[in-house]
Amino acid sequence: MSIELSMRVEDKLFNNRYLVDTGRPHIKVRPHAKPSPQLLSMLKACPARCYELSEQGQVEATVDGCIECGTCRIICEESGDIEWSYPRGGYGVLFKFG
């Protein structure tokens, strides 16, 4: 008898709680005519899948589920494609299990 111990990332993220600071996102994608390779890589690199490609071909960020891991900060540091800051005190991700 085997027991399945694996869990999808989406299921683990569902266990977190987020306090959204409405109107004050801590990540902003800078305006761009064409997304840079670094910005396009965020579509797959962000573990919380906060980045999406709009119908107009623009990369947009939705920070409501951001786990503040810093992946976007590292990838986009040199290109300057995003503005990143810590959420205000009390806002952002609240980890329930760890």
Secondary structure, 3 states (H helix, E strand, C coil): CCCCCCCCHHHHHHCCEEECCCCCCCEEECCCCCCCHHHHHHHHHCCCCCEEECCCCCEEECHHHCCCCCHHHHHCCCCCCEEECCCCCCCEEECCCC
